Amino acid sequence: MRIAKTRIPDLALIEPDVFHDDRGYFLEHYNVRKYREVEFLPEFVQDNCSCSRYGTVRGLHYQIGEHAQGKLVQVAYGKVLDVAVDVRFGSPTFGQHVAVELSHERPCQFWLPPGFAHGFSVLSETAVFMYKCTAYYDKDSERAIRFDDPDLNIDWKVTNPIVSEKDLAAPYLRAIEKDYVFAG
């Protein structure tokens, strides 16, 4: 297993060891001993899964307070563009984002600690998206940023995005409250 930092140091891509043969491949999605060896061991309390069709954009979502979630995301089937936006006020990378392609053909995980808004777009016909969370979901703690915020300038790599009414009603980054303050 290899862990690679992104241009925003708190975000990381995790590449598992994948064993291929003429039947396909095998990999471990999660092994606490291996994560301990590389000193990466958030405590996960909830697993989520969604299935979406091409052009769907979900996000950008985050949670605040005691329900703030770190997320370890991956694709079980299909391909997505996964996006993390720094929403930590005072952070040198506030408002910046990292976008990575995740797919079942090149299995990787993407780690987003609390303080990052998260979203993804579906680049394949369908995608099964899975993620582990470090806190339980709490509706009252959920926040969002508009996916097409011009200040973020995210290229979702889809035409005619399919977006929920709830996500279309999300505020722009400039209008969010200071729910996170960067601690350095």
NUSERO-330973 format. One record per residue: residue in one letter; x, y, z of N, C-alpha, C, CB in turn. Coordinates in Angstrom, 3 decimals, padded with zeros to 6 digits, always signed. Each point is the difference from the previous one (the first is absolute). Glycine has a CB too. Example, Ala and Ser with C-alpha at 12.3 -4.5 7.8 and 13.67 -1.06 7.14 Angstrom:
! NUSERO-330973
code; neast; nnorth; nup; caeast; canorth; caup; ceast; cnorth; cup; cbeast; cbnorth; cbup
A; +013.190; -005.690; +007.800; -000.890; +001.190; +000.000; +000.900; +001.200; +000.000; -001.892; -001.173; +001.246
S; +001.542; +002.223; -001.966; +000.820; +001.190; +000.060; -000.770; +001.090; +000.730; +001.184; -000.628; -002.145
This chain:
! NUSERO-330973
code; neast; nnorth; nup; caeast; canorth; caup; ceast; cnorth; cup; cbeast; cbnorth; cbup
M; +000.844; -001.171; +000.000; -000.844; +001.171; +000.000; +000.891; +001.236; +000.000; -001.852; -001.239; +001.216
R; +001.467; +002.221; -002.028; +000.751; +001.238; -000.084; -000.933; +001.174; +000.261; +001.618; -001.037; -001.637
I; -001.108; +002.025; +002.356; -000.775; +001.210; +000.269; +000.724; +001.179; -000.640; -000.920; -000.953; +002.183
A; +000.206; +001.670; -003.038; +000.584; +001.154; -000.685; -000.758; +001.257; +000.418; +000.716; -001.441; -001.969
K; +000.020; +002.441; +002.390; -000.606; +001.289; +000.333; -000.386; +000.723; -001.286; +001.356; +000.148; +002.135
T; -002.348; +000.707; -002.034; -000.414; +000.815; -001.136; +000.576; +001.405; +000.186; -002.141; -001.364; -000.318
R; +001.794; +002.282; -000.571; +000.526; +001.366; +000.142; -000.574; +000.698; +001.229; +000.263; +000.126; -002.485
I; -001.381; -000.622; +003.028; -000.478; +000.427; +001.320; +000.418; -001.114; +000.950; -002.008; +001.374; -000.919
P; +003.004; -001.124; +001.781; +000.658; -001.070; +000.748; -000.910; -000.892; +000.860; +001.923; +001.493; +000.009
D; -003.057; -000.992; +000.461; -000.854; -000.817; +000.863; -000.818; -001.024; -000.773; -000.108; +001.909; +001.561
L; +000.059; -001.787; -002.871; -000.702; -000.955; -000.845; +001.000; -001.038; -000.493; -001.703; +001.751; -000.700
A; +001.255; -003.004; +000.563; +000.929; -001.053; -000.415; -000.682; -001.018; -000.902; +001.271; +000.318; +002.124
L; -000.505; -000.813; -003.085; -000.423; -001.125; -000.835; +000.664; -001.252; +000.544; -000.296; +001.478; -002.057
I; -000.492; -002.517; +002.230; +000.514; -001.253; +000.545; -000.135; -001.063; -001.079; -000.627; +000.647; +002.389
E; +001.760; -001.217; -002.768; +000.014; -001.044; -001.026; +000.238; -001.339; +000.668; +000.849; +001.618; -001.746
P; -001.856; -002.496; +001.718; +000.174; -001.311; +000.614; +000.834; -000.916; -000.882; -002.188; +000.279; +001.164
D; +002.680; -001.342; -000.574; +000.640; -001.042; -000.783; -001.106; -000.767; -000.720; +001.980; -000.183; +001.623
V; -001.844; +000.039; -002.937; -001.003; -000.687; -000.811; +000.668; -001.231; -000.608; -001.260; +002.178; -000.510
F; +000.606; -003.321; +000.655; +000.531; -001.262; -000.495; -000.839; -000.455; -001.189; +000.851; -000.625; +002.310
H; -000.235; +000.648; -003.501; -000.677; -000.348; -001.253; +000.334; -001.430; -000.405; +000.062; +002.411; -000.719
D; -001.026; -003.083; +000.111; +000.244; -001.262; -000.694; -001.020; -000.116; -001.124; +000.929; -001.109; +002.104
D; -001.007; -000.055; -002.750; -000.880; -000.141; -001.156; -001.488; +000.082; +000.343; +001.766; -001.385; -001.020
R; -002.121; +001.341; +002.296; -001.396; +000.138; +000.428; -000.406; +001.442; +000.234; +000.173; -002.233; +001.023
G; +000.805; +003.101; -000.805; -000.286; +001.388; +000.337; +000.999; +000.499; +001.027; -002.434; -000.348; -000.498
Y; +001.946; +000.934; +001.588; +000.907; +000.480; +001.039; -000.608; -000.163; +001.383; +000.967; +001.623; -001.625
F; -000.105; -001.500; +002.636; -000.395; -000.041; +001.406; +000.742; +001.117; +000.708; -000.435; -002.517; -000.053
L; -000.266; +003.165; +000.980; +000.645; +000.996; +000.847; -000.751; +000.098; +001.314; +000.810; +001.279; -002.017
E; -000.110; -000.791; +003.027; -000.636; +000.282; +001.283; -000.408; +001.466; -000.004; +001.363; -001.791; +001.211
H; -002.649; +002.051; -000.994; -000.462; +001.389; +000.079; +000.431; +000.648; +001.306; -001.952; -000.580; -001.445
Y; +002.024; -000.223; +002.493; +000.374; +000.570; +001.285; +000.587; -001.090; +000.878; -001.799; +001.755; -000.191
N; +002.963; -001.463; +000.766; +000.672; -000.913; +000.904; +000.637; +000.857; +001.083; +000.427; -001.752; -001.829
V; -000.969; +001.690; +003.039; +000.440; +000.897; +001.066; +001.497; -000.153; +000.288; -002.303; -000.111; +000.984
R; +002.847; -001.090; -001.077; +001.442; -000.185; +000.260; +000.840; +000.757; -001.024; -000.471; -002.259; +000.999
K; +000.085; +002.186; -002.279; +000.773; +000.704; -001.030; -000.096; +001.511; +000.178; -000.393; -001.905; -001.580
Y; -000.776; +002.387; +001.966; -000.146; +001.442; +000.221; +000.806; +000.449; +001.210; -002.283; -000.078; -001.023
R; +002.358; -000.760; +002.056; +000.834; +000.332; +001.170; +001.466; +000.103; -000.391; -001.639; -001.160; +001.500
E; +002.089; +000.255; -002.385; +001.404; -000.008; -000.425; +000.399; +001.321; -000.645; -000.148; -002.468; -000.331
V; -000.756; +003.107; -000.354; +000.311; +001.278; -000.651; -000.534; +001.185; +000.809; -000.052; -001.157; -002.228
E; -000.285; +000.882; +003.479; -000.472; +001.026; +000.943; -001.197; +000.776; -000.528; +002.318; +000.189; +000.848
F; -003.220; -000.913; -001.473; -001.248; +000.574; -000.496; -001.121; -000.815; +000.610; +001.049; +000.815; -002.189
L; -001.671; -000.291; +003.234; -000.987; -000.810; +000.685; -001.150; +000.817; +000.580; +001.810; -001.595; +000.507
P; -002.575; +002.248; -001.357; -001.205; +000.632; +000.539; -000.982; -001.096; +000.421; +000.328; +002.059; -001.472
E; -001.173; -001.740; +002.412; -001.010; -000.967; +000.445; -001.263; +000.203; -000.835; +000.955; -000.043; +002.370
F; -001.353; -000.982; -003.072; -001.188; +000.072; -000.840; -001.200; -000.572; +000.745; +001.422; -000.180; -002.072
V; -002.573; +000.860; +001.923; -001.204; -000.432; +000.709; -001.183; -000.264; -000.929; +000.795; +001.303; +001.946
Q; -000.657; -000.949; -003.214; -001.128; -000.138; -000.926; +000.525; -000.221; -001.405; -001.444; +001.470; +001.451
D; +000.819; -002.389; -002.186; +000.300; -000.218; -001.419; -001.219; +000.390; -000.812; +001.622; -001.875; +000.533
N; -001.393; +002.547; -001.679; -001.087; +000.414; -000.887; +000.294; -000.472; -001.418; -000.484; +002.012; +001.454
C; -000.585; -002.146; -002.246; +000.134; -000.424; -001.385; -001.085; +000.681; -000.817; +000.995; -002.230; +000.686
S; -000.630; +002.701; -001.887; -001.002; +000.551; -000.906; +000.254; -000.561; -001.390; -000.218; +002.123; +001.380
C; -000.839; -002.203; -002.157; +000.097; -000.401; -001.397; -000.610; +001.132; -000.815; -000.117; -002.515; +000.540
S; +000.847; +002.979; -001.546; -000.449; +001.150; -000.784; +000.286; -000.237; -001.474; +000.400; +001.534; +001.956
R; -001.138; -000.814; -002.802; +000.192; -000.146; -001.444; +000.875; +001.131; -000.538; -002.235; -001.149; -000.193
Y; +002.661; +000.971; -001.067; +000.892; +000.971; -000.632; -000.567; +001.425; +000.114; +000.791; -001.794; -001.595
G; +000.093; +002.722; +001.883; -000.358; +001.411; +000.050; -000.464; +000.476; +001.351; -000.585; -000.201; -002.334
T; +000.346; -000.727; +003.259; -000.421; +000.401; +001.344; +001.139; +000.721; +000.699; -001.593; -001.945; +000.129
V; +001.258; +003.058; +000.529; +000.943; +000.698; +000.867; -000.627; +000.012; +001.389; +000.943; +001.457; -001.910
R; -000.233; -002.003; +002.873; -000.440; +000.004; +001.405; +000.973; +000.883; +000.776; -001.028; -002.354; -000.170
G; +000.488; +003.320; +000.889; +000.867; +000.838; +000.810; -000.166; +001.459; -000.355; +001.610; -001.874; +000.189
L; -000.880; +002.630; +000.461; +001.142; -000.216; +000.888; -000.489; +000.033; +001.456; +001.601; +001.048; -001.698
H; -001.434; -002.126; +002.435; -000.558; -000.146; +001.340; +001.103; -000.048; +001.060; -001.963; -001.215; -000.981
Y; +001.624; +001.704; +002.162; +000.871; -000.161; +001.165; -000.856; +000.094; +001.249; +001.995; +000.979; -001.230
Q; -001.438; -001.381; +002.360; -000.694; +000.023; +001.277; +000.825; +000.825; +000.984; -001.063; -002.269; -000.446
I; +000.379; +002.810; +001.442; +000.677; +000.881; +000.958; -000.114; -000.537; +001.420; -000.468; +001.952; -001.491
G; +001.233; -001.317; +002.397; -000.079; -000.305; +001.420; +000.418; -001.423; +000.324; -001.808; +001.657; +000.167
E; +001.180; -002.216; +000.851; +000.362; -001.354; +000.436; -000.336; -001.057; -001.043; -000.368; +000.725; +002.343
H; -000.410; -000.369; -003.341; -000.379; -000.939; -001.067; +000.840; +000.175; -001.263; -002.308; -000.002; +000.920
A; +003.347; +000.832; -000.852; +000.885; +000.178; -001.155; +000.595; -001.347; -000.380; +000.533; +002.380; +000.686
Q; -000.573; -002.676; -001.970; +000.431; -001.316; -000.466; +001.283; +000.075; -000.815; -002.379; -000.720; -000.012
G; +003.313; -000.167; +000.352; +001.072; -000.343; -000.908; -000.555; -001.106; -000.876; +001.874; +000.669; +001.636
K; -001.457; -000.722; -002.897; -000.547; -001.000; -000.925; +001.128; -000.694; -000.753; -002.114; +001.350; -000.243
L; +002.026; -002.664; +000.182; +000.889; -000.812; -000.809; -000.853; -000.547; -001.135; +001.539; -000.608; +001.975
V; -001.358; +001.149; -003.178; -000.903; -000.278; -001.112; +000.666; -000.902; -001.036; -001.124; +002.209; +000.382
Q; +000.284; -002.976; -001.093; +000.490; -000.876; -001.058; -001.150; -000.384; -000.921; +001.817; -000.877; +001.515
V; -001.468; +000.368; -002.681; -000.986; -000.430; -000.977; +000.042; -001.518; -000.097; +000.215; +002.174; -001.288
A; -001.372; -002.818; +001.495; -000.090; -001.451; -000.143; -000.200; -000.390; -001.454; -000.940; -000.165; +002.308
Y; +000.226; +001.016; -003.056; -000.234; -000.266; -001.413; -000.207; +001.315; -000.725; -001.009; -002.249; +000.526
G; +001.601; +002.382; -001.699; -000.162; +001.208; -000.802; +001.140; +000.970; +000.189; -002.435; -000.294; +000.148
K; +002.171; +001.556; -000.503; +001.039; +001.035; +000.080; -000.636; +001.318; +000.401; +001.391; -001.171; -001.754
V; -000.740; +001.881; +002.668; -000.473; +001.310; +000.451; +001.163; +000.986; +000.027; -001.822; -001.088; +001.374
L; +001.460; +002.360; -001.387; +000.927; +001.065; +000.332; -000.346; +000.400; +001.424; +000.253; +000.825; -002.435
D; +000.664; -001.035; +003.350; -000.242; +000.282; +001.413; +000.681; +001.312; +000.359; -000.166; -002.472; +000.548
V; -000.546; +003.335; +000.191; +000.474; +001.353; +000.267; -000.070; +000.308; +001.496; -000.755; +000.718; -002.294
A; +001.824; -000.126; +002.813; +000.054; +000.474; +001.382; +000.333; +001.488; -000.017; +000.720; -002.291; +000.855
V; -001.506; +003.093; -000.120; +000.209; +001.446; +000.092; +000.305; +000.359; +001.445; -001.549; +000.428; -001.962
D; +002.624; +000.299; +002.192; +000.381; +000.422; +001.346; -000.961; +001.092; +000.470; +002.438; -000.585; -000.439
V; -003.174; +000.316; +001.522; -000.924; +000.993; +000.568; +000.457; +000.456; +001.388; -001.883; -001.036; -001.307
R; +003.174; +000.876; +001.599; +000.559; +000.400; +001.297; +000.460; +001.454; -000.089; +000.728; -002.390; +000.507
F; -001.501; +003.289; +000.094; +000.354; +001.420; -000.019; +001.367; +000.200; +000.647; -002.443; +000.646; +000.081
G; +003.285; +000.140; -000.733; +001.352; +000.252; +000.486; +001.025; -000.982; -000.553; -001.007; +000.930; +002.052
S; +000.573; -001.978; -002.705; +000.928; -000.955; -000.609; +000.661; +000.652; -001.213; -001.397; -001.968; +000.802
P; +002.683; +001.699; -001.033; +000.647; +000.561; -001.193; -000.604; -000.533; -001.308; +002.096; +000.228; +001.342
T; -002.864; -001.300; -001.261; -000.617; -000.564; -001.204; -001.532; +000.148; +000.027; +001.916; -001.632; -000.169
F; -002.433; +002.518; +001.023; -001.452; +000.205; +000.067; -000.550; +000.305; -001.398; +000.203; +000.852; +002.385
G; -001.297; -001.526; -002.739; -000.647; +000.233; -001.287; +000.644; -000.723; -001.164; -000.659; +002.169; +000.878
Q; +001.794; -002.796; -000.655; +000.645; -000.773; -001.066; -000.549; -001.417; +000.004; +002.094; +001.405; +000.169
H; -001.972; -002.056; -001.328; -000.501; -001.371; -000.074; +001.023; -000.923; -000.654; -002.344; +000.878; -000.120
V; +002.154; -002.154; +000.400; +000.741; -001.065; -000.660; -001.037; -000.905; -000.637; +001.973; +000.116; +001.640
A; -001.753; -000.474; -002.896; -000.885; -000.908; -000.722; +000.814; -001.203; -000.472; -001.501; +001.925; -000.736
V; +000.983; -003.123; +001.000; +000.680; -001.225; -000.417; -001.016; -000.936; -000.641; +001.721; +000.246; +001.847
E; -001.282; -000.978; -002.851; -000.858; -001.021; -000.590; +000.181; -001.288; +000.788; +000.146; +001.073; -002.299
L; -001.265; -001.663; +002.680; -000.006; -001.282; +000.693; -000.804; -000.980; -000.844; +000.209; +001.109; +002.292
S; +000.257; -002.349; -002.382; -000.734; -000.995; -000.770; +000.291; -001.398; +000.534; +000.073; +001.491; -002.027
H; -000.895; -002.433; +001.610; +000.262; -001.387; +000.375; +001.166; -000.568; -000.807; -002.424; -000.292; +000.601
E; +002.756; +000.901; -001.717; +001.101; -000.487; -000.822; +001.363; +000.352; +000.595; -001.473; +000.216; -001.996
R; +001.542; +000.882; +002.718; +001.215; +000.393; +000.718; -000.421; +000.331; +001.430; +001.150; +000.901; -002.125
P; -001.314; -001.962; +002.930; -000.564; +000.222; +001.337; +000.918; +000.840; +000.892; -001.195; -002.177; -000.221
C; +000.681; +003.294; +000.653; +000.678; +000.868; +000.962; -001.051; +000.502; +000.981; +001.789; +000.698; -001.694
Q; -001.331; -000.270; +002.840; -000.861; +000.661; +000.966; +000.476; +001.441; +000.126; -000.458; -002.175; +001.262
F; -000.458; +003.045; -000.912; +000.315; +001.412; +000.174; -000.425; +000.374; +001.415; -000.293; +000.528; -002.499
W; +001.226; +000.021; +003.292; -000.260; +000.374; +001.387; -000.246; +001.499; +000.090; +001.425; -001.913; +000.823
L; -002.576; +002.267; -000.209; -000.360; +001.387; +000.257; -000.262; +000.138; +001.492; -000.987; +000.301; -002.337
P; +001.802; +000.431; +003.066; -000.268; +000.199; +001.420; -001.153; +000.992; +000.191; +002.424; -000.492; +000.532
P; -002.945; +000.627; +000.682; -001.002; +001.038; +000.256; +000.545; +001.362; -000.432; -000.945; -001.336; +001.936
G; +000.047; +002.198; -002.418; +000.409; +001.321; -000.452; +000.062; +000.113; -001.508; +001.268; +000.233; +002.088
F; -001.700; -001.280; -002.773; -000.026; +000.009; -001.461; -001.395; -000.336; -000.494; +002.423; -000.658; -000.081
A; -002.909; +001.474; -000.860; -001.252; -000.323; -000.680; +000.320; -001.052; -001.049; -000.985; +002.329; +000.404
H; +000.028; -003.234; -000.633; +000.241; -001.130; -000.883; -001.103; -000.138; -001.036; +001.225; -001.142; +001.839
G; -000.833; +000.784; -003.040; -000.963; -000.289; -001.047; +000.629; -000.856; -001.074; -001.175; +002.140; +000.473
F; +000.337; -002.682; -001.339; +000.526; -000.768; -001.124; -000.961; +000.059; -001.167; +001.217; -001.514; +001.571
S; -000.662; +001.293; -002.773; -000.804; -000.118; -001.212; +000.245; -001.380; -000.586; +000.100; +002.507; -000.450
V; -001.128; -003.054; -000.178; +000.094; -001.348; -000.562; +000.415; +000.099; -001.467; -001.772; -000.863; +001.610
L; +002.905; +000.236; -001.939; +000.579; +000.060; -001.340; -000.282; -001.255; -000.828; +001.772; +001.467; +000.928
S; -002.275; -002.509; -000.299; -000.327; -001.248; -000.694; -001.524; -000.122; -000.097; +002.141; -001.119; +000.839
E; -002.617; +000.086; -001.505; -001.451; -000.186; -000.145; -000.687; -000.044; +001.369; +000.386; -001.253; -002.153
T; +000.193; +000.524; +003.082; -000.443; -000.015; +001.398; +001.245; -000.094; +000.873; -002.239; -001.103; -000.586
A; +002.079; +001.448; +001.842; +001.096; -000.142; +000.952; -000.567; -000.364; +001.365; +001.407; +001.666; -001.284
V; -000.709; -002.573; +001.937; -000.306; -000.357; +001.385; +001.108; +000.609; +000.836; -001.216; -002.186; -000.622
F; +000.837; +003.121; +001.486; +000.930; +000.812; +000.776; -000.149; -000.375; +001.470; -000.108; +001.903; -001.691
M; +001.223; -002.192; +002.350; -000.039; -000.418; +001.405; +000.928; +000.894; +000.825; -000.520; -002.393; -000.679
Y; +000.103; +002.631; +001.941; +000.898; +000.757; +000.867; -000.234; -000.303; +001.464; +000.071; +001.780; -001.707
K; +001.034; -001.740; +002.436; +000.005; -000.167; +001.451; +000.023; +001.393; +000.617; +001.206; -002.259; -000.133
C; -001.891; +002.414; +001.269; -000.081; +001.300; +000.677; +000.494; -000.112; +001.433; -001.938; +000.649; -001.454
T; +002.547; +000.428; +001.947; +000.515; +000.024; +001.367; -001.026; +000.487; +001.014; +002.247; +000.386; -000.947
A; -003.413; +000.037; +000.488; -001.083; +000.432; +000.906; -001.325; -000.390; -000.632; +001.379; +001.945; +000.908
Y; -002.384; -002.095; -000.071; -001.326; -000.343; -000.495; -000.631; +001.196; -000.695; -000.265; -001.684; +001.840
Y; -000.530; +001.406; -002.856; -000.718; +001.057; -000.700; -001.008; +000.653; +000.937; +000.301; -001.209; -002.189
D; -000.379; +002.528; +002.133; -000.968; +000.770; +000.775; -000.549; +001.091; -000.912; +001.197; -000.481; +002.215
K; -002.486; +000.375; -002.519; -000.631; +000.922; -000.951; +000.215; +001.466; +000.377; -001.706; -001.753; -000.467
D; +001.616; +002.090; +001.754; +000.140; +001.393; +000.430; +001.425; +000.539; -000.139; -001.868; -000.408; +001.573
S; +002.837; -000.483; -001.722; +001.396; +000.411; -000.131; +000.468; +000.041; -001.447; +000.417; -000.971; +002.235
E; -001.295; +000.610; -003.157; +000.383; -000.043; -001.413; +000.026; +001.407; -000.596; -000.995; -002.304; -000.198
R; +002.012; +002.568; -000.612; +000.135; +001.245; -000.733; +000.371; -000.349; -001.439; +000.698; +001.290; +002.096
A; -000.795; -000.320; -002.981; +000.339; -000.234; -001.407; +000.473; +001.288; -000.646; -001.681; -001.859; -000.124
I; +002.379; +001.694; -000.980; +000.436; +001.086; -000.861; -000.494; -000.329; -001.403; +002.062; +000.519; +001.443
R; -002.479; +000.483; -002.145; -000.505; -000.191; -001.362; +001.093; -000.619; -000.882; -001.578; +001.972; +000.281
F; +001.238; -003.042; -000.996; +000.975; -000.752; -000.799; +000.613; +000.827; -001.124; -001.268; -002.054; +000.539
D; +000.512; +002.995; -001.083; +000.485; +000.783; -001.134; +000.421; +001.418; +000.391; -001.489; -001.350; -001.455
D; +001.914; +001.507; +002.689; +000.477; +001.295; +000.493; +001.129; +000.495; -000.914; -000.636; -000.606; +002.402
P; +000.469; +001.785; -003.028; +001.042; +000.484; -000.917; +001.334; +000.270; +000.694; -001.804; +000.992; -001.378
D; +001.787; -000.682; +002.676; +001.261; +000.220; +000.711; +000.800; -001.292; +000.145; -001.069; +001.891; +001.233
L; +000.384; -003.027; -001.217; +000.696; -001.287; +000.117; +000.525; -000.474; -001.351; -001.460; -000.586; +001.948
N; +000.727; +000.907; -003.013; +000.425; -000.336; -001.358; +000.329; -001.489; -000.154; +000.882; +002.324; -000.230
I; -001.794; -003.180; +000.672; +000.203; -001.449; -000.094; -000.519; -000.490; -001.350; -000.199; -000.257; +002.522
D; +001.032; -000.460; -003.240; -000.413; -000.653; -001.241; -000.458; -001.406; +000.370; +001.628; +001.375; -001.440
W; -002.927; -001.585; +001.483; -000.571; -001.290; +000.403; +000.093; -001.043; -001.100; -001.540; +001.219; +001.508
K; +001.967; -000.827; -002.698; +000.217; -000.901; -001.131; -001.280; -000.700; -000.478; +002.305; -000.337; +000.855
V; -003.464; +000.968; -000.625; -001.265; -000.522; -000.524; -000.763; +001.148; -000.647; -000.090; -001.820; +001.778
T; -000.724; +001.477; -002.779; -000.874; +000.997; -000.608; -001.396; -000.215; +000.547; +001.413; +000.125; -002.109
N; -002.173; +000.929; +002.249; -001.362; -000.072; +000.537; -000.056; -000.770; +001.315; -000.874; +000.118; -002.329
P; +001.545; +000.379; +003.362; +000.037; -000.735; +001.268; -001.397; -000.214; +000.590; +002.268; +000.957; +000.413
I; -002.435; -002.105; +000.215; -001.230; -000.350; +000.704; +000.252; +000.295; +001.473; -000.667; -001.812; -001.710
V; -000.057; +002.784; +002.261; +000.264; +000.480; +001.355; -001.324; +000.069; +000.754; +002.033; +001.327; -000.773
S; -002.015; -001.714; +002.040; -001.219; +000.052; +000.808; -000.418; +001.444; +000.256; +000.623; -002.181; +001.077
E; -001.911; +002.378; -000.814; -000.493; +001.344; +000.336; +000.698; +000.529; +001.242; -002.225; -000.545; -001.025
K; +002.454; -000.332; +001.978; +000.673; +000.391; +001.240; +001.404; +000.545; -000.294; -001.320; -001.748; +001.262
D; +002.066; +001.068; -002.140; +001.348; +000.469; -000.328; -000.032; +001.277; -000.829; +000.798; -002.358; +000.079
L; -001.815; +002.520; -000.918; -000.133; +001.240; -000.780; -000.305; +001.201; +000.889; -000.794; -001.354; -001.942
A; +000.233; +001.105; +003.115; -000.336; +001.085; +000.936; +001.155; +000.338; +000.948; -002.385; -000.720; -000.132
A; +003.494; +000.010; +000.036; +001.136; +000.235; +000.898; +000.605; +001.382; -000.244; +000.471; -002.474; +000.054
P; +000.081; +003.077; +000.998; +000.627; +001.320; -000.173; +001.365; -000.103; -000.684; -001.210; +000.796; +002.042
Y; +001.673; +000.339; -002.536; +001.348; +000.076; -000.539; +000.992; +000.073; +001.155; -000.837; +001.151; -002.098
L; +002.091; -001.468; +001.808; +001.049; -000.008; +001.026; +000.048; +001.322; +000.760; +001.317; -001.607; -001.397
R; -001.452; +002.732; +000.699; +000.089; +001.317; +000.647; -001.070; +000.208; +001.067; +000.959; +000.885; -002.109
A; -002.050; -001.662; +002.035; -001.126; +000.208; +000.914; -000.032; -000.999; +001.159; -001.261; +000.915; -001.924
I; +002.204; -001.860; +001.974; -000.073; -000.982; +001.089; +000.450; +000.627; +001.320; +000.417; -001.866; -001.645
E; -000.909; +001.289; +002.718; +000.375; +000.475; +001.334; +001.366; -000.542; +000.379; -002.418; +000.125; +000.670
K; +003.051; +000.523; +000.286; +001.323; -000.425; +000.462; -000.155; -001.147; +000.996; +000.928; +002.335; -000.351
D; -001.305; -003.515; -000.182; -000.214; -001.174; +000.844; +001.314; -000.687; +000.366; -002.234; -000.300; -001.071
Y; +003.240; +000.481; +000.239; +001.318; -000.594; +000.239; +001.012; +001.121; +000.055; -000.636; -002.162; -001.160
V; +001.515; +002.102; +002.134; +001.118; +000.920; +000.054; +001.256; -000.841; -000.021; -001.314; +001.764; +001.285
F; +002.218; -001.455; -002.186; +001.225; -000.774; -000.156; +000.836; +000.095; +001.255; -000.035; +000.387; -002.467
A; +000.449; -001.539; +002.989; +000.778; -000.029; +001.231; +001.502; -000.075; -000.257; -001.929; -001.095; +001.103
G; +002.310; +000.970; -002.366; +001.420; -000.047; -000.337; +000.495; -001.358; +000.127; +000.314; +002.267; +000.723
